[in-house]
Amino acid sequence: MKIAVSAYDISSPGNLGGNTRILIEYLRLWVRSEDITIFTTPTGAETFKKYKLHGKFKFKVIDLPSFFWKNFYARQIFLPFFLLPVVFDAKKNRFDLVYTATDFISDTFFGWFLKFLSHNHSLWLSTITLFILPPWSKNKSYGDIKYFPRIKYFYYWLYQKFIIFLSMASDMMFVTNELDKKFVTHPKKENILAIYGGIDFATASKTKKETVIYDCVFVGRLHPQKGIPFLIRAWKIIYQHEPNSRLAIIGNGEKKYVDEMKYLARKEGVSDSIDWLGFLDGIDKYSVFSKSRVFMHTSIYDNFGMAAAEAMGAGLPAVLFDIPAQRYSYPKGVLRARFLDTDDFGGQVISLLKSEKEYTALSKEAQEYAKSLDWNIRSAQALEFIRARL
């Protein structure tokens, strides 16, 4: 099968988002049997190179002035125009499938236009990674949006409505939670696959427990969606109960927001008990897991969250807010706190840390469930789904 992958808006090497991780791990398996060409940017090519995939594919890299890569809004408005000659050239290759790796306009336009030019010879597999509910919605399926900047959220909601409108022309669609099928409009619901994410279970399960340094660990983008203020306030509950406890925070974000969160930690009196470790991946991340006991997953608007799965694969039970979408993502190996209730969240963590019996049982349950999320299993299931529809 000849596959064109549009990966113009994937993450940079030092800030790996969930959609990019899914793409990388799927292609790592698919390239064994499929003929794959990746259409991307210089930054995207660097990401593939960092994760040791650069020499395994054909690459078509579009190079534009740096302004476009640094300015998100300029990229969304103007990049489709620069992609026109690229898509016309791609048409000559008569790809069987075009897989758009993100739900940004650059990738979505590429898939939509290539399908149109090929007169449906190239089937289109679109992607919607996190469904955005209307700003006025009372639906709490994914959490709560009231802590997000209103104008920016409204813009993203309108933006995604347009993306979904274009994606209705796709032949297949990836979403990242079973619940997404209820909200995403597509003429063929049977051609939508909930892919969730995955983990390298072989690596995760080999994580050897070392001397505990961190009672808790958090991994994720430092962003309002990830509930960082709730993380800090829940941690305060734990720290007040056990003054010698420590928290590791792995991840990065916009400097202004990170500074605000560090200020909040100082204001709450817990800054000395928190290590802000920045972005870590692979062995470095699992090294922190080996020295930690409980994973704090404080997202307030989410449908999966692979970081928790990686921690669970290493034997760490997780505590998370009770969001309906996450009942699909994590049916086992977790404790659920009342939504946005930091007292309850902190109490759930304390109960795990105090009860060795409860901790051991939940740790085994978490690791057993994480085994089903192995990338080899997940990527093979996705490829089988595609082949059945070609």
C-alpha positions as CSV (number, residue, x, y, z in Angstrom):
1,M,0.0,0.0,0.0
2,K,1.3,3.4,-1.0
3,I,0.7,5.9,1.9
4,A,1.1,9.7,1.9
5,V,1.4,11.1,5.4
6,S,0.7,14.8,5.8
7,A,2.6,15.9,8.9
8,Y,3.0,19.6,8.6
9,D,1.8,20.6,12.0
10,I,3.3,17.9,14.2
11,S,5.2,18.7,17.4
12,S,8.8,19.9,17.5
13,P,11.4,17.5,18.9
14,G,11.4,19.0,22.4
15,N,7.7,19.1,22.9
16,L,6.1,15.9,21.8
17,G,2.3,16.1,21.7
18,G,0.0,13.0,21.8
19,N,-1.0,13.2,18.1
20,T,2.7,13.2,17.1
21,R,3.6,10.3,19.4
22,I,0.7,8.3,17.9
23,L,2.0,9.1,14.4
24,I,5.6,8.1,15.1
25,E,4.7,4.8,16.8
26,Y,2.2,3.8,14.1
27,L,4.7,4.5,11.3
28,R,7.4,2.6,13.1
29,L,5.4,-0.6,12.6
30,W,3.7,0.3,9.3
31,V,6.9,1.0,7.4
32,R,7.8,-2.7,7.7
33,S,5.1,-3.6,5.2
34,E,3.9,-0.3,3.5
35,D,5.5,2.2,1.1
36,I,5.3,5.5,3.0
37,T,6.1,9.1,2.0
38,I,6.0,11.8,4.6
39,F,5.2,15.4,3.7
40,T,6.4,17.7,6.4
41,T,8.4,20.8,7.5
42,P,12.1,21.1,8.5
43,T,10.9,21.0,12.1
44,G,8.8,17.9,11.5
45,A,11.8,16.2,9.8
46,E,13.9,16.9,12.9
47,T,11.2,15.3,15.0
48,F,11.3,12.1,12.9
49,K,15.1,12.2,13.0
50,K,15.2,12.5,16.8
51,Y,13.0,9.4,17.1
52,K,15.2,7.4,14.7
53,L,12.7,7.3,11.8
54,H,14.4,9.7,9.3
55,G,16.2,7.0,7.2
56,K,13.1,4.7,6.9
57,F,10.8,6.8,4.7
58,K,10.7,9.0,1.7
59,F,10.5,12.7,2.8
60,K,9.1,15.7,1.0
61,V,10.0,18.7,3.0
62,I,8.5,22.2,2.3
63,D,10.8,25.0,3.4
64,L,9.2,28.4,4.0
65,P,10.4,31.6,5.7
66,S,10.8,31.0,9.5
67,F,8.0,33.5,10.2
68,F,5.5,30.8,9.1
69,W,6.8,28.2,11.5
70,K,7.0,30.6,14.4
71,N,3.6,32.2,14.0
72,F,0.8,29.7,14.4
73,Y,-2.0,32.0,13.0
74,A,0.0,33.0,9.9
75,R,0.7,29.3,9.3
76,Q,-2.9,28.4,9.5
77,I,-4.0,31.2,7.1
78,F,-1.3,31.1,4.5
79,L,0.2,27.6,4.5
80,P,-2.6,25.9,2.4
81,F,-1.8,28.3,-0.5
82,F,1.9,27.2,-0.4
83,L,0.8,23.6,-0.3
84,L,-1.1,23.8,-3.7
85,P,1.9,22.8,-5.8
86,V,3.0,20.2,-3.3
87,V,-0.4,18.5,-3.6
88,F,-0.4,18.7,-7.4
89,D,3.0,17.0,-7.4
90,A,1.8,14.3,-4.9
91,K,-1.1,13.5,-7.2
92,K,1.4,12.0,-9.7
93,N,2.3,9.3,-7.2
94,R,-1.2,7.8,-7.1
95,F,-1.1,7.1,-3.4
96,D,-3.7,4.5,-2.1
97,L,-4.1,6.4,1.1
98,V,-3.4,9.9,2.4
99,Y,-3.2,10.0,6.2
100,T,-3.5,13.4,7.8
101,A,-1.7,13.2,11.2
102,T,-3.3,16.3,12.8
103,D,-6.5,18.2,12.8
104,F,-4.9,21.5,11.8
105,I,-5.8,23.2,8.5
106,S,-2.4,22.5,6.8
107,D,-2.8,18.7,7.1
108,T,-6.5,18.6,6.7
109,F,-6.4,20.7,3.5
110,F,-3.6,18.4,2.1
111,G,-5.8,15.3,2.6
112,W,-9.0,17.0,1.3
113,F,-7.3,18.4,-1.8
114,L,-5.3,15.3,-2.7
115,K,-8.5,13.2,-2.4
116,F,-10.3,15.7,-4.7
117,L,-7.5,15.8,-7.3
118,S,-7.1,12.1,-7.4
119,H,-10.8,11.6,-8.2
120,N,-11.1,9.5,-5.0
121,H,-8.3,7.1,-6.1
122,S,-6.4,8.2,-2.9
123,L,-8.6,7.4,0.1
124,W,-8.4,9.9,2.9
125,L,-7.8,9.0,6.6
126,S,-8.5,12.2,8.7
127,T,-7.7,12.8,12.4
128,I,-9.6,14.6,15.1
129,T,-7.6,14.4,18.3
130,L,-9.7,16.2,20.9
131,F,-13.3,17.2,20.3
132,I,-14.1,20.8,21.3
133,L,-17.6,21.3,22.7
134,P,-19.4,24.6,22.1
135,P,-18.4,27.4,24.5
136,W,-22.0,27.5,25.9
137,S,-22.3,23.7,26.3
138,K,-23.2,22.3,29.7
139,N,-21.9,18.9,28.7
140,K,-19.2,17.7,30.9
141,S,-18.2,14.6,28.9
142,Y,-14.6,15.9,28.6
143,G,-14.4,18.1,31.7
144,D,-14.9,21.8,32.0
145,I,-13.8,24.7,29.8
146,K,-14.5,27.6,32.2
147,Y,-10.9,27.9,33.2
148,F,-9.7,28.5,29.6
149,P,-9.4,31.9,27.9
150,R,-12.9,32.5,26.4
151,I,-11.9,34.3,23.2
152,K,-9.2,31.8,22.3
153,Y,-11.5,28.8,23.1
154,F,-14.2,30.3,20.9
155,Y,-11.7,30.7,18.1
156,Y,-10.6,27.1,18.4
157,W,-14.2,25.8,18.5
158,L,-15.0,27.7,15.2
159,Y,-11.7,26.5,13.7
160,Q,-12.5,22.8,14.6
161,K,-16.0,23.1,13.2
162,F,-14.4,24.0,9.8
163,I,-11.9,21.2,10.1
164,I,-14.7,18.7,10.8
165,F,-16.7,20.1,7.9
166,L,-13.8,19.3,5.5
167,S,-13.2,16.0,7.2
168,M,-16.7,14.8,6.4
169,A,-15.3,14.1,2.9
170,S,-12.7,11.7,4.4
171,D,-13.2,7.9,3.9
172,M,-12.0,7.0,7.4
173,M,-11.3,8.9,10.6
174,F,-9.2,8.5,13.7
175,V,-10.5,9.9,16.9
176,T,-8.9,9.3,20.3
177,N,-11.8,8.2,22.5
178,E,-15.0,6.1,21.9
179,L,-17.0,9.0,23.2
180,D,-15.8,11.2,20.3
181,K,-17.9,9.2,17.9
182,K,-21.0,10.7,19.5
183,F,-19.9,14.3,18.8
184,V,-18.0,14.1,15.5
185,T,-20.0,14.3,12.3
186,H,-19.2,11.8,9.7
187,P,-21.4,10.1,7.1
188,K,-20.0,6.6,7.9
189,K,-19.8,6.1,11.6
190,E,-18.5,2.5,11.0
191,N,-15.4,4.1,9.4
192,I,-14.4,5.9,12.6
193,L,-11.8,4.3,14.8
194,A,-11.1,5.3,18.4
195,I,-7.3,4.8,18.6
196,Y,-6.6,6.2,22.1
197,G,-2.8,6.2,22.4
198,G,-0.3,3.6,23.4
199,I,3.0,2.9,25.3
200,D,6.2,1.0,24.8
201,F,5.2,-1.7,27.3
202,A,8.4,-3.6,27.0
203,T,10.4,-0.6,28.2
204,A,7.8,0.5,30.7
205,S,7.5,-2.9,32.4
206,K,11.3,-3.2,32.8
207,T,11.4,-0.1,34.9
208,K,13.1,-1.3,38.1
209,K,12.0,0.4,41.3
210,E,14.7,2.4,42.9
211,T,14.9,4.4,46.2
212,V,11.8,6.6,46.2
213,I,12.5,10.3,45.8
214,Y,9.1,11.4,44.6
215,D,5.8,10.5,46.3
216,C,4.0,11.7,43.2
217,V,4.8,12.6,39.6
218,F,3.0,14.6,36.9
219,V,3.8,14.5,33.2
220,G,2.2,16.7,30.6
221,R,2.1,20.1,28.8
222,L,2.0,22.9,31.3
223,H,-1.3,24.3,30.1
224,P,-4.7,25.1,31.6
225,Q,-6.2,22.0,30.0
226,K,-3.9,19.8,32.2
227,G,-5.2,21.4,35.4
228,I,-1.9,22.6,36.7
229,P,-3.5,24.9,39.4
230,F,-5.5,21.9,40.6
231,L,-2.3,19.8,40.6
232,I,-0.6,22.3,42.9
233,R,-3.6,22.7,45.3
234,A,-4.1,18.9,45.5
235,W,-0.4,18.6,46.1
236,K,-0.7,21.1,49.0
237,I,-3.2,18.7,50.7
238,I,-0.7,15.9,50.4
239,Y,2.3,18.0,51.5
240,Q,0.4,19.2,54.6
241,H,-0.3,15.6,55.5
242,E,3.3,14.5,54.9
243,P,5.8,17.5,55.0
244,N,8.7,15.4,53.7
245,S,6.9,14.4,50.5
246,R,8.1,15.5,47.1
247,L,6.5,16.0,43.6
248,A,8.1,15.8,40.2
249,I,6.6,17.8,37.4
250,I,7.7,16.8,33.9
251,G,6.8,19.0,31.0
252,N,7.1,22.4,29.6
253,G,4.8,25.2,28.3
254,E,4.7,28.9,27.5
255,K,7.1,30.7,29.8
256,K,4.4,33.2,31.0
257,Y,2.1,30.3,32.1
258,V,5.0,28.3,33.7
259,D,6.0,31.4,35.7
260,E,2.4,31.9,36.9
261,M,2.3,28.3,38.1
262,K,5.6,28.5,39.9
263,Y,4.3,31.7,41.6
264,L,1.2,29.8,42.6
265,A,3.3,27.0,44.1
266,R,5.2,29.7,46.2
267,K,1.9,31.3,47.2
268,E,0.5,28.0,48.4
269,G,3.7,27.3,50.3
270,V,4.8,24.1,48.4
271,S,7.4,25.4,46.0
272,D,10.3,23.8,48.0
273,S,8.7,20.4,47.7
274,I,8.3,20.5,43.8
275,D,11.0,19.7,41.2
276,W,10.2,21.3,37.8
277,L,12.1,18.9,35.5
278,G,11.1,20.3,32.1
279,F,10.5,18.0,29.1
280,L,11.8,14.5,29.5
281,D,11.2,11.4,27.3
282,G,12.3,7.8,27.0
283,I,14.8,6.5,29.5
284,D,15.0,9.9,31.4
285,K,11.3,9.9,32.0
286,Y,11.2,6.2,33.1
287,S,14.1,6.9,35.4
288,V,11.8,9.4,37.3
289,F,9.0,6.9,37.3
290,S,11.3,4.3,38.9
291,K,11.8,6.7,41.8
292,S,8.1,7.7,42.1
293,R,5.0,6.1,43.7
294,V,1.8,7.7,42.4
295,F,0.9,9.4,39.1
296,M,-1.2,12.6,39.4
297,H,-3.4,13.1,36.3
298,T,-5.1,16.4,36.9
299,S,-6.4,17.1,33.4
300,I,-9.7,19.1,33.5
301,Y,-10.5,18.7,29.8
302,D,-9.3,15.5,28.2
303,N,-10.1,12.2,26.5
304,F,-7.1,10.1,27.1
305,G,-3.6,11.3,28.2
306,M,-0.8,8.9,27.3
307,A,1.5,10.0,30.1
308,A,-0.7,8.3,32.7
309,A,-0.6,5.1,30.6
310,E,3.2,5.2,30.5
311,A,3.4,5.6,34.2
312,M,0.9,2.7,34.7
313,G,3.0,0.5,32.5
314,A,5.9,1.2,34.9
315,G,3.7,0.0,37.8
316,L,2.5,3.4,39.1
317,P,-1.2,3.6,39.9
318,A,-2.9,6.9,38.9
319,V,-5.3,9.3,40.5
320,L,-7.4,11.4,38.1
321,F,-10.5,13.5,38.1
322,D,-13.7,11.6,37.2
323,I,-14.3,12.8,33.6
324,P,-16.7,10.6,31.6
325,A,-14.3,10.3,28.6
326,Q,-11.6,9.0,30.9
327,R,-13.8,6.1,32.1
328,Y,-13.3,4.7,28.6
329,S,-9.6,5.5,28.6
330,Y,-8.8,4.2,32.0
331,P,-11.3,1.6,33.2
332,K,-8.7,0.0,35.6
333,G,-5.7,0.8,37.6
334,V,-6.8,4.3,38.8
335,L,-8.6,6.0,41.6
336,R,-11.1,8.7,40.6
337,A,-11.6,11.9,42.5
338,R,-14.7,14.1,42.3
339,F,-14.3,16.5,39.5
340,L,-12.3,19.6,40.4
341,D,-12.3,18.7,44.1
342,T,-8.7,19.0,45.1
343,D,-9.4,17.9,48.7
344,D,-10.8,14.6,47.4
345,F,-8.0,14.3,44.9
346,G,-5.3,14.8,47.6
347,G,-7.2,12.4,49.9
348,Q,-7.2,9.7,47.3
349,V,-3.5,10.0,46.8
350,I,-2.9,9.9,50.6
351,S,-5.0,6.8,51.0
352,L,-2.8,5.1,48.3
353,L,0.4,6.2,50.0
354,K,-0.8,5.0,53.4
355,S,-2.1,1.6,52.4
356,E,0.5,-0.8,51.1
357,K,-2.1,-3.4,50.4
358,E,-4.3,-1.1,48.3
359,Y,-1.2,0.4,46.6
360,T,0.2,-3.0,45.6
361,A,-3.2,-4.3,44.2
362,L,-3.8,-1.1,42.2
363,S,-0.2,-1.1,40.9
364,K,-0.6,-4.6,39.5
365,E,-4.0,-3.8,38.0
366,A,-2.6,-0.6,36.4
367,Q,0.3,-2.5,34.8
368,E,-1.9,-5.3,33.6
369,Y,-4.2,-2.9,31.9
370,A,-1.3,-0.9,30.4
371,K,-0.2,-4.1,28.7
372,S,-3.2,-3.9,26.3
373,L,-2.0,-0.4,25.3
374,D,1.3,-1.6,23.8
375,W,2.2,0.2,20.5
376,N,2.6,-3.1,18.6
377,I,-1.0,-4.0,19.5
378,R,-2.5,-0.6,18.9
379,S,-0.7,0.2,15.6
380,A,-1.5,-3.3,14.2
381,Q,-5.2,-2.8,15.0
382,A,-5.2,0.6,13.2
383,L,-3.5,-0.9,10.1
384,E,-6.0,-3.7,10.0
385,F,-8.8,-1.2,10.2
386,I,-7.4,0.6,7.2
387,R,-6.8,-2.5,5.1
388,A,-10.4,-3.7,5.7
389,R,-11.7,-0.4,4.1
390,L,-9.4,-0.1,1.1
